[in-house]
């Protein structure tokens, strides 16, 4: 074989090898981004399920407290509005704002309930409080799982050389589920048994 032909074949082989390697890298990166996106979507779904579960508990808690403290209309209205805001939230940013309002409203309703010892002794109220505490724990766990998935996804989209092509593949960074008012969730609603 002629040296020029060998040099051309080697150059073509190197170019083909580089194209194949780039293709494998793109394929691998795309698949991992899809996997991470699905994981984040699943985690968001878990959060919305738990937020809905908590929102479904709220009317029962309101009715229990109303039976003893019917004159606290403003507290009940605030809780009802926070519940509606939570159910209407579609994005992590909206849910974050709603979460802060919900925590504030729940603290106020439990503050009212503390003034009524017979309410504190009510088996129905105690069961609702227990379910609420369980749901709050599940919301926090789902939130941690979601934010962990978002962290992984965003890290993958921000690293070089992925930054060169991920937007063209249809991927963009996701928002964390952060509460707008961290003081609202600094401590969970106080529930005494």
C-alpha positions, -999 to +999 in steps of 0.1 A: +000+000+000+010+035-007+019+057+023-006+084+012-034+059+012-024+046+046-023+081+060-057+088+045-072+056+060-057+064+094-071+099+093-106+086+082-104+059+110-096+085+136-124+108+125-149+079+125-137+069+159-141+104+172-176+107+157-186+073+172-172+084+207-191+117+205-222+098+195-219+074+224-213+103+248-244+122+235-265+090+237-253+082+272-258+118+284-292+121+269-303+088+285-290+099+319-308+132+316-340+115+307-336+092+337-329+121+360-359+141+346-382+112+352-369+108+387-375+145+394-410+143+379-418+113+400-405+131+432-427+161+423-457+138+420-449+124+454-449+159+469-482+168+453-498+136+466-487+144+501-498+181+498-532+169+486-534+144+515-527+172+540-552+195+523-578+167+526-571+166+564-576+204+568-614+205+566-617+178+593-593+197+616-612+229+610-645+213+618-631+197+650-617+230+662-648+249+651-669+228+674-650+243+703-639+277+690-665+288+665-656+325+672-622+321+656-635+328+620-603+346+608-581+316+617-604+292+599-605+316+569-567+317+567-564+280+569-590+275+542-572+301+519-539+284+525-555+250+516-569+264+484-535+280+475-518+246+481-542+227+459-539+253+432-500+253+431-487+239+398-450+247+401-424+243+428-423+281+432-460+283+437-460+253+460-431+269+480-451+301+486-482+281+495-462+259+519-451+289+539-487+302+541-500+267+551-474+263+579-483+297+593-521+289+591-516+255+608-496+270+636-524+295+642-551+268+643-531+247+667-525+277+689-563+282+691-568+245+699-544+247+728-569+271+746-595+243+747-585+213+769-617+194+760-606+197+723-572+184+732-588+154+748-610+147+718-601+113+702-611+125+668-589+156+671-560+136+684-563+112+654-564+141+630-533+156+646-515+123+644-523+119+607-512+155+601-478+149+618-474+117+597-482+137+565-459+165+574-431+139+578-439+125+544-439+159+528-405+166+542-391+133+530-406+138+495-392+173+494-357+161+503-360+134+476-372+159+450-345+185+458-319+157+456-331+147+422-332+184+411-296+188+424-284+158+403-303+169+372-291+205+374-255+195+381-256+173+350-270+201+328-245+226+341-213+205+337-191+210+307-194+198+279-231+191+286-238+229+287-230+230+250-259+209+239-285+201+267-307+230+259-308+219+222-319+185+235-348+201+253-336+200+288-335+230+312-328+234+348-355+226+373-365+247+404-359+234+439-388+232+462-378+258+487-401+277+510-402+314+504-403+321+541-379+297+559-391+309+593-425+295+585-411+259+585-383+264+610-403+242+633-433+221+624-467+229+637-468+221+674-489+192+682-494+181+718-510+149+728 
